[in-house]
Amino acid sequence: MKRGKTTGPNAVIRAVAAIGGPTKAARVCGVSNAAIHKWIQRGSVSLLKHALRLSKASGIPIEEFVGDEDEAN
């Protein structure tokens, strides 16, 4: 059985909500609204630069919405 992210998909949802919703989060991260919804579905942010922006804007530690290296194995 695959291990989940540190806090599951809720970390991305919490970050997006803290920023003010998907549209504002998309602007902050420089991505489309659709990209934000994909992150929410996956429960993680794939590119470090976007994860850093999301973390800084929301105040949620980056470790909560990036995948574990062990998870890929």
Secondary structure, DSSP 8 states (H G I E B T S, - for coil): -----SSTTHHHHHHHHHHTSHHHHHHHHTS-HHHHHHHHHHTS-SSHHHHHHHHHHH---GGGSS--TGGG-
